[in-house]
Amino acid sequence: MPNPLPRLGPRLYAGGVGYIHQDPTNPDRLIKKFKQPLTGTSADRIRRLHAVSQWARPSDRLIFTSRFSWPIELFGTDARIDGFSMRLAPDPCWFELTVAGVTKRRVLALSYLSNSSYWQRRAVQSAPPDLSPPQRRELTVDIIEAITALHRYGLVYGDISTNNACARLGETPSVLFFDTDSIGLPLEVEAARVRTADWEAPDTLDMTGRDCALVATLVWRILSEESLSYPTVGANVQLDTVGAGLVTPLLAATYQTGDSEILAEALNRLRGLRDNP
């Protein structure tokens, strides 16, 4: 390669396999430094992501680079990856949250949008983010389109949950997925066995089917604002009044079967609701 890690700015986050630093030379980027350099197949996964974004068709390249914290520049040698740069979540992904009288600027993780009970806690003094039912549906359309784009290139995300993505607010909300270094070929992601509590999928599904099932769950929880529920026909939760009867059976079927065609039909029905208030 070789391309050594540049001078790093302040450490912002620590956890998992690496540390996130500010990029002192580019205010719109972050640098992820791995605790242990990646070698072998782990390094190959990062190199593949970087390469895919170079030769993907333009519409998919735009999805990868705008809907995921995609590797922009790799640092290391031919034998190892020490880290990579990625884009900083843009301003529409942030909001101010006041808890127990303390206000902090936070990334609008999808967990804030899928848990209505959080905003009823006594310590939480902020109002929930203002997303109308049409805006919530538009966000779920964007989520499905982003993961489906990965699948077109034989890749899977794996650890889909409300903790691993945030919303970009605006008239047409969109999603930004984090931890893209976990993306890989199905067998690679299966071998890693990364799981998040309360985000189970049927054991009979392959990894692409598992992605589809968890996307259906993510969409369900954003539309219902019930953080622990699963897509189920007749469940004691309410999606918004326009979308409930049309989308619920498809999300439930996708969760059980992992069928990408059923998920595509749910996507089409959500798109068809765009003119409804």
C-alpha positions in Angstrom: 0.0 0.0 0.0 1.8 1.5 2.3 -0.2 4.4 3.8 0.6 5.1 7.5 -1.9 6.5 9.9 -1.9 10.3 9.9 -1.7 12.4 13.0 -4.9 11.8 15.0 -7.1 14.3 16.6 -8.9 13.9 20.0 -10.4 10.5 20.7 -14.2 10.7 20.5 -15.3 7.1 21.1 -13.8 3.9 22.3 -15.2 0.4 22.2 -15.4 -2.8 20.2 -12.4 -3.3 18.0 -11.2 0.3 17.7 -11.1 4.0 18.6 -12.7 6.8 16.8 -10.7 10.0 16.4 -11.2 13.4 14.8 -9.3 13.9 11.6 -7.4 17.1 12.3 -6.8 17.8 8.6 -10.5 17.3 7.5 -13.3 18.4 9.8 -15.9 16.4 7.8 -14.1 13.1 8.5 -13.3 10.7 11.4 -10.5 8.2 11.6 -11.1 4.7 13.1 -7.9 3.2 14.5 -8.1 -0.5 15.2 -6.9 -1.7 18.7 -5.1 -4.5 16.9 -4.2 -4.1 13.2 -6.4 -6.2 10.9 -4.7 -9.0 8.9 -5.8 -11.9 6.8 -9.5 -12.2 6.0 -10.4 -9.3 8.4 -8.2 -6.9 6.4 -9.5 -8.3 3.1 -13.1 -7.4 4.2 -12.1 -3.7 4.6 -10.2 -3.7 1.3 -13.2 -5.2 -0.4 -15.6 -2.5 0.9 -13.2 0.2 -0.3 -12.9 -1.5 -3.7 -16.7 -2.0 -4.1 -17.4 1.7 -3.7 -14.9 2.4 -6.5 -16.5 0.1 -9.2 -20.1 0.0 -8.1 -22.6 1.7 -10.4 -23.0 5.4 -9.6 -26.4 5.1 -7.9 -25.2 2.3 -5.6 -21.9 4.2 -4.9 -24.0 7.1 -3.7 -25.9 4.9 -1.4 -22.8 3.3 0.0 -21.0 6.6 0.6 -24.0 8.5 2.0 -26.0 5.9 3.9 -23.0 4.1 5.5 -19.8 5.2 7.3 -18.0 3.7 4.3 -14.2 3.5 4.3 -12.8 6.5 2.4 -9.1 6.0 2.8 -7.3 2.9 4.2 -4.2 3.2 6.4 -1.6 0.4 6.8 0.5 -1.8 4.6 -0.1 -4.6 2.1 -0.1 -7.0 5.1 -2.3 -5.2 7.5 -5.0 -2.4 8.0 -4.3 -0.1 10.9 -7.4 2.1 10.4 -9.5 4.0 7.9 -11.1 7.4 7.5 -14.9 7.8 7.2 -17.3 10.7 7.0 -18.6 12.5 10.1 -22.3 12.3 10.6 -23.6 15.5 9.0 -25.4 18.2 11.0 -29.0 16.9 10.3 -28.0 13.7 12.2 -27.5 15.6 15.5 -29.9 17.0 18.1 -29.8 18.4 21.6 -30.9 16.1 24.4 -31.6 17.3 28.0 -31.5 14.7 30.7 -31.6 15.6 34.4 -30.9 19.2 33.5 -27.8 18.5 31.4 -28.0 19.3 27.7 -25.7 17.5 25.3 -25.4 17.2 21.5 -26.2 13.7 20.5 -26.4 11.7 17.3 -30.0 10.8 16.6 -29.6 7.1 16.9 -32.6 5.1 15.7 -33.1 3.9 19.3 -34.5 7.4 20.1 -37.1 6.9 17.4 -38.2 3.4 18.2 -38.9 3.8 21.9 -41.8 6.1 22.8 -41.5 5.2 26.5 -38.0 6.8 26.7 -39.5 10.2 26.3 -41.9 9.7 29.1 -39.1 9.2 31.7 -39.0 11.9 34.4 -35.3 12.7 33.8 -35.8 13.3 30.1 -36.7 16.9 29.6 -36.5 17.2 25.9 -39.4 16.7 23.5 -39.0 13.7 21.1 -37.8 14.5 17.6 -40.6 15.8 15.4 -41.2 13.2 12.7 -44.6 12.9 11.1 -45.9 9.5 10.0 -45.0 10.2 6.4 -41.5 11.1 7.5 -41.2 7.9 9.5 -42.3 5.9 6.5 -39.8 7.7 4.3 -37.0 6.9 6.7 -38.0 3.2 6.6 -38.0 3.3 2.8 -34.4 4.6 2.9 -33.4 1.9 5.4 -34.7 -0.9 3.1 -33.1 0.6 0.0 -29.7 0.9 1.8 -29.5 -2.7 3.0 -30.9 -4.0 -0.3 -28.0 -2.2 -2.1 -25.5 -4.2 -0.1 -27.3 -7.4 -1.0 -27.0 -6.6 -4.7 -23.2 -7.0 -4.3 -23.3 -10.2 -2.3 -22.7 -8.4 1.0 -24.6 -8.5 4.3 -24.6 -6.1 7.2 -25.2 -8.6 9.9 -25.6 -6.7 13.2 -28.7 -4.6 12.2 -30.2 -2.8 15.2 -31.3 0.7 16.3 -28.0 1.1 18.0 -26.0 0.9 14.8 -27.7 3.6 12.7 -28.9 7.1 13.0 -31.4 9.3 11.3 -30.7 12.3 9.1 -33.6 14.7 9.7 -35.2 16.9 7.1 -38.2 17.0 4.9 -37.1 13.6 3.5 -35.3 11.8 6.4 -32.6 9.2 5.6 -30.4 6.8 7.4 -26.7 6.5 8.2 -25.4 3.1 9.3 -22.3 2.8 11.5 -19.7 0.0 12.0 -19.4 -0.7 8.3 -16.2 -2.7 8.9 -18.6 -5.5 10.1 -20.0 -5.7 6.6 -18.8 -8.7 4.6 -19.6 -11.8 2.6 -22.3 -14.0 4.3 -19.9 -16.7 5.4 -17.5 -14.1 6.9 -20.3 -12.4 8.8 -21.7 -15.7 10.0 -18.3 -16.8 11.3 -18.0 -13.5 13.3 -21.3 -14.4 15.2 -21.9 -10.8 16.2 -25.4 -10.5 17.9 -27.2 -7.7 19.7 -29.6 -8.5 22.6 -33.3 -8.2 21.7 -32.5 -8.5 17.9 -33.1 -12.1 17.3 -34.0 -13.7 14.0 -35.2 -17.2 13.2 -32.3 -19.7 13.4 -33.4 -21.2 10.0 -32.4 -18.2 8.0 -29.1 -17.7 6.1 -27.2 -14.5 6.6 -29.0 -12.6 3.8 -32.3 -13.8 5.1 -31.3 -12.7 8.6 -30.5 -9.2 7.3 -34.0 -9.1 5.7 -35.7 -10.3 8.9 -33.8 -7.7 11.0 -34.6 -4.9 8.5 -38.3 -5.8 8.8 -37.9 -5.6 12.6 -36.1 -2.3 12.4 -38.9 -0.9 10.2 -41.6 -2.3 12.5 -40.0 -0.7 15.6 -39.6 2.7 13.9 -43.2 2.7 12.7 -44.7 1.3 16.0 -42.3 3.1 18.4 -42.2 -0.2 20.4 -38.5 -1.0 21.0 -38.9 -4.7 21.9 -41.7 -5.8 19.6 -41.3 -8.0 16.5 -43.4 -7.9 13.3 -46.5 -10.0 14.0 -49.9 -9.9 12.5 -52.4 -9.1 15.2 -49.7 -7.8 17.6 -50.9 -5.4 20.3 -49.0 -2.5 18.7 -50.1 0.1 16.2 -48.3 1.3 13.2 -49.4 4.6 11.8 -53.1 4.5 10.8 -52.4 4.7 7.0 -49.7 2.0 6.8 -50.7 -0.6 9.4 -53.1 -2.8 7.4 -51.0 -2.6 4.2 -47.5 -3.3 5.5 -47.9 -5.3 8.7 -48.4 -8.8 7.0 -45.5 -8.2 4.7 -43.1 -7.3 7.5 -44.3 -10.3 9.6 -43.8 -12.6 6.6 -40.3 -11.2 5.9 -39.3 -11.7 9.6 -40.4 -15.3 9.5 -39.0 -16.2 6.1 -36.2 -13.7 5.4 -37.6 -13.5 1.8 -36.1 -10.6 -0.1 -39.0 -10.5 -2.5 -41.5 -10.0 0.3 -39.4 -7.2 1.7 -39.3 -5.6 -1.7 -43.1 -5.7 -1.8 -43.2 -4.0 1.6 -40.9 -1.4 0.2 -43.2 -0.8 -2.8 -46.2 -0.5 -0.5 -44.4 2.0 1.7 -43.5 4.0 -1.4 -47.1 3.9 -2.5 -48.1 5.6 0.8 -46.0 8.8 0.0 -49.1 10.9 -0.9 -50.9 10.0 2.3 -50.8 12.3 5.3 
